[in-house]
């Protein structure tokens, strides 16, 4: 996926500017450069997501089963085949019996 050179360049420039500001002690300049980098990153992300929506992903081009693929054999698993069970700790039963005796 290609991203426009202008957007990439703006992110790279903002990053370089922030790195330069980080060598100093001016917190206002650092904050400003961070915000500039963040905005450039958002614009880059928008472009990437926009391109991704326009291009079909892997497997989206074919809507049906693959050519030559065989359907699964045998019955489909039923969702209603659930077994409910209770676990009983026999050690607890012995204690209960001793208390009652």
Backbone as JSON Lines, residues from 0, in Angstrom:
{"i":0,"aa":"X","n":[0.85,-1.17,0.0],"ca":[0.0,0.0,0.0],"c":[0.89,1.23,0.0]}
{"i":1,"aa":"X","n":[0.68,2.06,-0.98],"ca":[1.5,3.26,-1.11],"c":[0.78,4.45,-0.49]}
{"i":2,"aa":"X","n":[1.55,5.25,0.18],"ca":[1.03,6.47,0.78],"c":[1.66,7.63,0.05]}
{"i":3,"aa":"X","n":[0.86,8.66,-0.21],"ca":[1.35,9.82,-0.94],"c":[2.62,10.38,-0.32]}
{"i":4,"aa":"X","n":[3.55,10.77,-1.16],"ca":[4.83,11.29,-0.7],"c":[4.71,12.53,0.14]}
{"i":5,"aa":"X","n":[3.71,13.37,-0.17],"ca":[3.53,14.61,0.57],"c":[3.18,14.33,2.03]}
{"i":6,"aa":"X","n":[2.27,13.35,2.26],"ca":[1.88,13.03,3.64],"c":[3.04,12.4,4.4]}
{"i":7,"aa":"X","n":[3.75,11.52,3.72],"ca":[4.88,10.86,4.36],"c":[5.96,11.89,4.71]}
{"i":8,"aa":"X","n":[6.22,12.79,3.79],"ca":[7.23,13.82,4.02],"c":[6.84,14.71,5.19]}
{"i":9,"aa":"X","n":[5.56,15.04,5.32],"ca":[5.13,15.91,6.42],"c":[5.31,15.21,7.76]}
{"i":10,"aa":"X","n":[5.05,13.89,7.81],"ca":[5.27,13.15,9.06],"c":[6.76,13.08,9.38]}
{"i":11,"aa":"X","n":[7.56,12.79,8.37],"ca":[9.01,12.7,8.6],"c":[9.58,14.04,9.05]}
{"i":12,"aa":"X","n":[9.1,15.13,8.46],"ca":[9.57,16.45,8.83],"c":[9.15,16.8,10.25]}
{"i":13,"aa":"X","n":[7.91,16.48,10.6],"ca":[7.43,16.76,11.95],"c":[8.2,15.95,12.98]}
{"i":14,"aa":"X","n":[8.53,14.71,12.64],"ca":[9.32,13.87,13.55],"c":[10.72,14.44,13.73]}
{"i":15,"aa":"X","n":[11.34,14.85,12.64],"ca":[12.68,15.44,12.73],"c":[12.65,16.71,13.57]}
{"i":16,"aa":"X","n":[11.61,17.53,13.4],"ca":[11.47,18.76,14.17],"c":[11.32,18.45,15.66]}
{"i":17,"aa":"X","n":[10.51,17.44,15.97],"ca":[10.32,17.07,17.37],"c":[11.63,16.57,17.98]}
{"i":18,"aa":"X","n":[12.37,15.74,17.24],"ca":[13.65,15.25,17.75],"c":[14.6,16.4,18.05]}
{"i":19,"aa":"X","n":[14.58,17.41,17.18],"ca":[15.44,18.58,17.39],"c":[15.01,19.34,18.65]}
{"i":20,"aa":"X","n":[13.69,19.5,18.83],"ca":[13.18,20.23,19.99],"c":[13.47,19.48,21.29]}
{"i":21,"aa":"X","n":[13.51,18.15,21.22],"ca":[13.75,17.37,22.43],"c":[15.16,17.54,22.97]}
{"i":22,"aa":"X","n":[16.07,18.03,22.16],"ca":[17.43,18.27,22.64],"c":[17.5,19.52,23.51]}
{"i":23,"aa":"X","n":[16.49,20.37,23.43],"ca":[16.47,21.59,24.23],"c":[15.6,21.44,25.47]}
{"i":24,"aa":"X","n":[15.38,22.56,26.14],"ca":[14.6,22.58,27.38],"c":[13.28,23.33,27.24]}
{"i":25,"aa":"X","n":[12.93,23.78,26.05],"ca":[11.73,24.57,25.83],"c":[10.51,23.65,25.74]}
{"i":26,"aa":"X","n":[9.78,23.54,26.86],"ca":[8.65,22.61,26.9],"c":[7.52,23.05,25.97]}
{"i":27,"aa":"X","n":[7.34,24.33,25.77],"ca":[6.3,24.83,24.87],"c":[6.61,24.4,23.44]}
{"i":28,"aa":"X","n":[7.87,24.52,23.03],"ca":[8.27,24.11,21.68],"c":[8.13,22.6,21.51]}
{"i":29,"aa":"X","n":[8.46,21.84,22.55],"ca":[8.33,20.39,22.49],"c":[6.86,19.99,22.37]}
{"i":30,"aa":"X","n":[6.01,20.63,23.16],"ca":[4.57,20.35,23.1],"c":[4.01,20.69,21.73]}
{"i":31,"aa":"X","n":[4.4,21.81,21.2],"ca":[3.94,22.23,19.88],"c":[4.4,21.26,18.79]}
{"i":32,"aa":"X","n":[5.65,20.84,18.86],"ca":[6.17,19.9,17.87],"c":[5.49,18.54,17.99]}
{"i":33,"aa":"X","n":[5.17,18.15,19.22],"ca":[4.45,16.89,19.43],"c":[3.07,16.94,18.81]}
{"i":34,"aa":"X","n":[2.37,18.06,19.02],"ca":[1.03,18.22,18.45],"c":[1.08,18.25,16.91]}
{"i":35,"aa":"X","n":[2.1,18.89,16.36],"ca":[2.26,18.93,14.9],"c":[2.48,17.52,14.36]}
{"i":36,"aa":"X","n":[3.31,16.73,15.03],"ca":[3.55,15.35,14.62],"c":[2.27,14.52,14.74]}
{"i":37,"aa":"X","n":[1.53,14.74,15.79],"ca":[0.29,14.0,15.99],"c":[-0.71,14.3,14.87]}
{"i":38,"aa":"X","n":[-0.85,15.56,14.51],"ca":[-1.78,15.92,13.43],"c":[-1.33,15.33,12.1]}
{"i":39,"aa":"X","n":[-0.04,15.36,11.82],"ca":[0.47,14.79,10.58],"c":[0.24,13.27,10.57]}
{"i":40,"aa":"X","n":[0.39,12.63,11.71],"ca":[0.15,11.19,11.82],"c":[-1.32,10.86,11.58]}
{"i":41,"aa":"X","n":[-2.23,11.69,12.1],"ca":[-3.66,11.48,11.89],"c":[-4.0,11.56,10.41]}
{"i":42,"aa":"X","n":[-3.44,12.54,9.72],"ca":[-3.71,12.69,8.29],"c":[-3.17,11.5,7.51]}
{"i":43,"aa":"X","n":[-2.02,11.01,7.92],"ca":[-1.45,9.83,7.28],"c":[-2.34,8.61,7.52]}
{"i":44,"aa":"X","n":[-2.81,8.44,8.73],"ca":[-3.69,7.31,9.06],"c":[-4.98,7.39,8.27]}
{"i":45,"aa":"X","n":[-5.54,8.58,8.13],"ca":[-6.76,8.77,7.31],"c":[-6.53,8.29,5.89]}
{"i":46,"aa":"X","n":[-5.4,8.65,5.33],"ca":[-5.09,8.26,3.95],"c":[-4.95,6.75,3.85]}
{"i":47,"aa":"X","n":[-4.3,6.13,4.81],"ca":[-4.12,4.67,4.8],"c":[-5.47,3.98,4.91]}
{"i":48,"aa":"X","n":[-6.31,4.41,5.84],"ca":[-7.63,3.78,6.01],"c":[-8.5,4.0,4.79]}
{"i":49,"aa":"X","n":[-8.41,5.15,4.18],"ca":[-9.18,5.43,2.98],"c":[-8.76,4.49,1.85]}
{"i":50,"aa":"X","n":[-7.47,4.29,1.69],"ca":[-6.98,3.36,0.67],"c":[-7.41,1.94,0.98]}
{"i":51,"aa":"X","n":[-7.39,1.56,2.24],"ca":[-7.75,0.2,2.63],"c":[-9.23,-0.06,2.34]}
{"i":52,"aa":"X","n":[-10.09,0.92,2.53],"ca":[-11.52,0.74,2.25],"c":[-11.79,0.6,0.77]}
{"i":53,"aa":"X","n":[-10.96,1.23,-0.05],"ca":[-11.18,1.2,-1.49],"c":[-10.68,-0.08,-2.14]}
{"i":54,"aa":"X","n":[-9.73,-0.76,-1.5],"ca":[-9.16,-1.98,-2.07],"c":[-9.75,-3.2,-1.37]}
{"i":55,"aa":"X","n":[-10.18,-4.22,-2.15],"ca":[-10.68,-5.42,-1.49],"c":[-9.54,-6.16,-0.82]}
{"i":56,"aa":"X","n":[-9.83,-6.7,0.34],"ca":[-8.83,-7.44,1.09],"c":[-8.71,-8.85,0.56]}
{"i":57,"aa":"X","n":[-7.81,-9.64,1.09],"ca":[-7.66,-11.02,0.63],"c":[-8.94,-11.81,0.9]}
{"i":58,"aa":"X","n":[-9.42,-12.47,-0.11],"ca":[-10.62,-13.28,0.03],"c":[-11.91,-12.52,-0.17]}
{"i":59,"aa":"X","n":[-11.86,-11.2,-0.25],"ca":[-13.08,-10.43,-0.45],"c":[-13.5,-10.39,-1.9]}
{"i":60,"aa":"X","n":[-12.57,-10.66,-2.82],"ca":[-12.89,-10.6,-4.23],"c":[-13.83,-11.74,-4.62]}
{"i":61,"aa":"X","n":[-13.68,-12.9,-4.01],"ca":[-14.56,-14.03,-4.27],"c":[-15.6,-14.08,-3.18]}
{"i":62,"aa":"X","n":[-16.86,-14.12,-3.58],"ca":[-17.92,-14.11,-2.6],"c":[-18.33,-15.52,-2.2]}
{"i":63,"aa":"X","n":[-18.11,-16.52,-3.04],"ca":[-18.56,-17.87,-2.76],"c":[-17.43,-18.76,-2.32]}
{"i":64,"aa":"X","n":[-17.75,-20.07,-2.2],"ca":[-16.68,-21.0,-1.84],"c":[-15.66,-21.1,-2.96]}
{"i":65,"aa":"X","n":[-14.47,-21.47,-2.61],"ca":[-13.41,-21.56,-3.6],"c":[-13.75,-22.6,-4.65]}
{"i":66,"aa":"X","n":[-13.3,-22.34,-5.84],"ca":[-13.56,-23.28,-6.93],"c":[-12.89,-24.6,-6.63]}
{"i":67,"aa":"X","n":[-13.63,-25.68,-6.76],"ca":[-13.09,-27.0,-6.53],"c":[-13.1,-27.41,-5.07]}
{"i":68,"aa":"X","n":[-13.55,-26.58,-4.2],"ca":[-13.58,-26.94,-2.78],"c":[-14.78,-27.84,-2.53]}
{"i":69,"aa":"X","n":[-14.58,-28.85,-1.71],"ca":[-15.66,-29.77,-1.39],"c":[-16.35,-29.29,-0.12]}
{"i":70,"aa":"X","n":[-17.66,-29.46,-0.04],"ca":[-18.34,-29.08,1.2],"c":[-17.92,-30.02,2.31]}
{"i":71,"aa":"X","n":[-17.99,-29.59,3.55],"ca":[-17.58,-30.45,4.66],"c":[-18.47,-31.68,4.72]}
{"i":72,"aa":"X","n":[-17.87,-32.83,5.02],"ca":[-18.65,-34.06,5.08],"c":[-19.11,-34.32,6.5]}
{"i":73,"aa":"X","n":[-20.17,-35.09,6.63],"ca":[-20.69,-35.44,7.94],"c":[-21.68,-34.4,8.43]}
{"i":74,"aa":"X","n":[-22.36,-34.71,9.5],"ca":[-23.36,-33.77,10.03],"c":[-22.69,-32.55,10.66]}
{"i":75,"aa":"X","n":[-23.38,-31.47,10.56],"ca":[-22.87,-30.24,11.17],"c":[-23.01,-30.35,12.68]}
{"i":76,"aa":"X","n":[-22.07,-29.81,13.43],"ca":[-22.18,-29.9,14.89],"c":[-23.39,-29.11,15.37]}
{"i":77,"aa":"X","n":[-24.13,-29.71,16.26],"ca":[-25.31,-29.04,16.8],"c":[-24.91,-28.2,18.0]}
{"i":78,"aa":"X","n":[-25.44,-27.0,18.04],"ca":[-25.12,-26.12,19.16],"c":[-25.81,-26.54,20.44]}
{"i":79,"aa":"X","n":[-26.86,-27.36,20.32],"ca":[-27.63,-27.75,21.49],"c":[-27.05,-28.92,22.24]}
{"i":80,"aa":"X","n":[-25.95,-29.51,21.79],"ca":[-25.35,-30.67,22.45],"c":[-24.43,-30.22,23.58]}
{"i":81,"aa":"X","n":[-25.01,-29.66,24.61],"ca":[-24.25,-29.18,25.75],"c":[-24.53,-30.1,26.93]}
{"i":82,"aa":"X","n":[-23.49,-30.52,27.59],"ca":[-23.64,-31.39,28.75],"c":[-23.37,-30.56,29.99]}
{"i":83,"aa":"X","n":[-24.35,-30.55,30.9],"ca":[-24.2,-29.81,32.15],"c":[-23.71,-30.8,33.2]}
{"i":84,"aa":"X","n":[-22.69,-30.44,33.93],"ca":[-22.14,-31.34,34.93],"c":[-21.81,-30.57,36.19]}
{"i":85,"aa":"X","n":[-21.77,-31.29,37.29],"ca":[-21.4,-30.7,38.57],"c":[-20.2,-31.45,39.11]}
{"i":86,"aa":"X","n":[-19.22,-30.73,39.56],"ca":[-18.03,-31.35,40.12],"c":[-18.19,-31.39,41.63]}
{"i":87,"aa":"X","n":[-18.04,-32.58,42.16],"ca":[-18.19,-32.76,43.6],"c":[-16.84,-33.16,44.16]}
{"i":88,"aa":"X","n":[-16.37,-32.41,45.13],"ca":[-15.11,-32.72,45.79],"c":[-15.43,-33.68,46.93]}
{"i":89,"aa":"X","n":[-14.96,-34.92,46.81],"ca":[-15.29,-35.93,47.81],"c":[-14.71,-35.59,49.17]}
{"i":90,"aa":"X","n":[-13.64,-34.83,49.2],"ca":[-13.06,-34.43,50.47],"c":[-14.02,-33.54,51.25]}
{"i":91,"aa":"X","n":[-14.79,-32.69,50.54],"ca":[-15.77,-31.83,51.2],"c":[-16.92,-32.65,51.76]}
{"i":92,"aa":"X","n":[-17.29,-33.72,51.1],"ca":[-18.38,-34.57,51.59],"c":[-17.99,-35.23,52.9]}
{"i":93,"aa":"X","n":[-16.74,-35.69,52.99],"ca":[-16.27,-36.32,54.22],"c":[-16.33,-35.35,55.39]}
{"i":94,"aa":"X","n":[-15.95,-34.08,55.15],"ca":[-15.98,-33.06,56.21],"c":[-17.41,-32.78,56.65]}
{"i":95,"aa":"X","n":[-18.34,-32.71,55.66],"ca":[-19.73,-32.45,55.97],"c":[-20.31,-33.59,56.81]}
{"i":96,"aa":"X","n":[-19.94,-34.81,56.49],"ca":[-20.45,-35.96,57.23],"c":[-19.92,-35.97,58.65]}
{"i":97,"aa":"X","n":[-18.66,-35.56,58.83],"ca":[-18.07,-35.54,60.16],"c":[-18.72,-34.48,61.03]}
{"i":98,"aa":"X","n":[-19.09,-33.35,60.43],"ca":[-19.73,-32.28,61.19],"c":[-21.1,-32.69,61.66]}
{"i":99,"aa":"X","n":[-21.84,-33.4,60.81],"ca":[-23.19,-33.8,61.13],"c":[-23.25,-34.94,62.11]}
{"i":100,"aa":"X","n":[-22.2,-35.69,62.27],"ca":[-22.23,-36.89,63.12],"c":[-22.03,-36.57,64.57]}
